[in-house]
C-alpha cells in the first residue's frame, strides 16, 4: 500500500486528467509493489530495474566487450541475476553511465509504471535521460510517464472501462496471466474504490514532493525556528526538520507532514501571528 503522500500525488494527477483515481492507483500499486520512492545517496529516487540485455543491445559494438567483462551487460535476458536492492541497481546504473550514459538510462525500467527507458523516443521524449529525469522529478512525474505509456499503447479506453484483462495484455504482454496481473489490478481497484481518501486542508507531504505546498511547509518550519530553505523540494533536510518538529510536539516521528503535523503547525503559526 502507498503512503498517504504518494496516494495524494497519484489522486492529484488522476483529477487533472479526469481519470478514475482508483484505477490509476491500482495499476501503479501492482507495477511498483506499493512503493514509489526510495532514498539513494540522500535523494528520494524512483524504483528501477536494470536490464543487462537491454544495455548490451543499446551499446555500440565497440563498447560491448568491456561492458560484458565488467558484468554490466549480457547478450540475452536472464544470463545475469537482478540485484535484489535498489541501491545495488542504482550502483549498476552509475557504473554503466561511465561507459555510455544514454544507453544506461535506456536499460532501466523507471518508476511506478516500470516504463523502460528504451521507449523514450517512442514516447516522444528527447532521450532516455529525459525520460529518466521525468521519473526522478517526483511521484507525479512517475505517474505522467506511466500515462504516456498507457496512452501510446492505446490502453486508455481499457483502463477507463476497467477491462483488466485487455489492459494487462497490452501493458504486461501476452503472458500476463502467469502473474495474474489482471486479477491483482481488479482486486486493487476494488480496494481503492472502497477506500475513502483522507483529504486534509493541505495534502500529506513526504520525500519527493515538490511545489507550492512544500514551499509553504518549509516557510512554516523556518518561521518556527528550523534552519531550512523554502525551495519547494521535499528532500532530506525538510524530512529532518519535519521529524524534529514532530518529536518536539509529541507527534508520530515519521517525517511526513500529514494532517496531525499540519494541524499543529497551523495552530502554532496562528499563535505566532497573534503574538506579533
N, C-alpha and C positions, 0 to 999 in steps of 0.2 A: 504494500500500500504506500502511496505517496504521502509525503509530509503535507501539512496544511498549506505551506508556502507553494510547493510545486503544484498542488491541486488548484490553488488560486490562479497561478500563472497559466495553466492549461485551460481553465474555465474562461479566463480573460480572452485568450486567443480564439476560443470557440465562439464567444459572444461577438467578437469583432467580425468573424466570418459568417455569423448567422447559422452556426452548426449546433448539433446536439452535443453538448459538453460531455455527457456520459459516454457517447460513442468514441469521442476523441480520447477521453481518459482511458477507456477500455483498451484501445489499440496501443496507446503509449505504455500502459501498465504491462501488457503481455509482451511487448517487444523489449522493454527495458528491465523487466522483473521488478517493477515498482520503485526503481531508484533512478533519479535524473542527474545527480551531481555527486562527485567525489573529490576530496581535496588531494591535489597532487602538487607537491613542491610549494605548498602555501597558497595555491589558487583553486577555486572551485571549477572543476572541469567536467565535461560530459563523459559518459561512459563510451569506450571504444572497443573494437575488436580488430586486432591487427592480423591481416591476411597475408601470409608468407607467399602464397602462389600469385596473389594479385600484384604484390611488389615485384616479383620476378617478371610478370607479364608487362608491367609498366616500364621496367628499366630498359635502357639501351643495351644491346647485346654486349658491348664492351664492359659494362658495369656489372653484368650478371654474375660472373665468376667470383668477383670479390664479395658480392652480397651473399652468395651461396656459401662461400668459405667462412663468412662471418656469422652464419646461422640466421641471416635476416631474410632469406628468400629460398623458395623451393619450386621446382617446375610444376608440381601437382599439389592439389589440396590434400591435406591430411598427412603429408610427409613429415611435418614438424608439429609438435603439440602446441596448442594455445597456452600462453601463460595464464595462470589462474587469477592473478591480481591485476587490478587496473594500473597500479604503479609499475609493474613489470611490463605491461603493454605499452604504457607511455615511454618507458625506457627504450623499448624496441623502436618506437616511433622516432625518438630523438636520435638513436644510432642510425636509423635508416635515412633520416634527413641529412646526415653528413654525406651520404652517397648521392642521393637525389631527393631534394625536398618535395617537389611536386609529386613524384612517384610515391613517396612515403605517405603523404596526405591521401592520395588516391587509394592506397592499400588498406585504409581503415574504414570501418563502419562507424558512423557517428550518431551519438545522442539517443534520445528516447525512441526514435524511429529506426535506429540502426541502419542508416542510409549510407551506402558505400560511396566513398569519395570518388571512385572511378566514374560515377554517374554525373559528375559535376557539369560537364558541357551539355549533356542530355537534359539536365535540369536548368539550363541557362545561367549557370554560374560561370564567371570568367575563368576559374581554375578550381582544382581540388582544394587548394589552400583557401580560396574564398568560401567554398562550401564548409570547410572546417572552421573558419572564422565565424560563420553564421552559427554553427553549433556551439562554439566556445563563447558566444556573446551572452548566453544565459538560457534559461529554460524556454522562454518564449521563442528564442532563435532556434532551438532544437525542434520545437513544435512546427514552426514555419517551414523548416527543412523537411520534416516528415510530410507536411501537407503538400509541398511541391511534388514530392514523390508520388503521393496518392493521386494528385490531380494529373500528373504526367502519365501515370499508369491507367488513367481512365476509371478510377475506382471511387470517385466522389459519389456517384449515384448509389453504388452498392453499399457504401458506408451510410448514406442518408437513409436508406430503407432497411438498414441493419441486416443485410443479406450476408451473414458472416462467412458462409461457405464460398460465395463468389468473391468476397473481399479477400479472404485468406488465400484463395487460389491465385489471385492477382498479385497480392503483396508478398506472400511467402513461398509461392511456387506450387507446382503440381503435387509435391509430396507433403503438402501442409497437413494432411490428415494424420500422418505418422506422429506428429507432435500435438495434435488436437488444437491447432490454432483457432479454428472456428468455434469450437466448444468453449475454449478458455476465454475468447473475446465475448461470446454470448453471456457467459456467467459473470464476467467482469462488468459488462454493460448493465446487466440486471442489478448488480450490487450498487454501481454508481448511480443508477436511475432512482433507486430507493433511498439513497443517502442524501439527506438534506445538507447542502453546503452551508458551512458557517460563514457568514458574511459580516464581520465586524465593521466598525466605522472606517477602518483602514485595513488593507489586506495584510495577512501574515507575511513577514519578510524574513528571508534567510540567505545563506551563502548563494551567490549567483544572481540575486535580484538587482535590477537596475532601474533608474528613473526617478521621477519626482517624489514618489513615496519614500524611496530610500534616502534621498537628499533631506526630506522633511524629518525622517528619523534621525539622521546624523546631526542635523541642526538642533533637534530637541536634546539629544545626548550631550552635544557640545555646550548648549546653554546651561545644562545641569552639571557641567564640570568635566566632561570627557574630553580628552585630547584627541580629537578626530576631525578630519576634513569632510566637508559636505560635498563630495564628488559624485554622489548619485550611484556609486557602485558598492554593493554589499560584499566586502572581502573579509579577510581575517581580522583586520583592525576593527571593523564595525562589529563583527561577531564577538570579539573580545570585549568591546565596550558594552554590548548588549548583555553579555554574561556577567560582567562586573555590576551593571545596574540591577540585574535580576538577583544576584547574590546579596546586594546591599538592601534590597527591599523584600526579601523573603519569597521570591518567585522561583518557579522551576528554572534552573540554570541550563537551558537548552540552546541558548544563543539565537533563538528565533523570536522576532518581535511579533508575537501573537496577540490575541485580544487582551489577556491579562497584563502584558507588558505595555501595550498601548494605553490601557485604562490608567495604569499607574503613572505613566509618562504625562498623559494629559492632565491628570489631577495635580501633579507637581508643577507643571507649566502654568496651570491656572493660578496656583498659589503664588508662583513667582511673579506672574503678571500683576496680581492684586498688590503684592508687596512693593512692586516697582511704582 
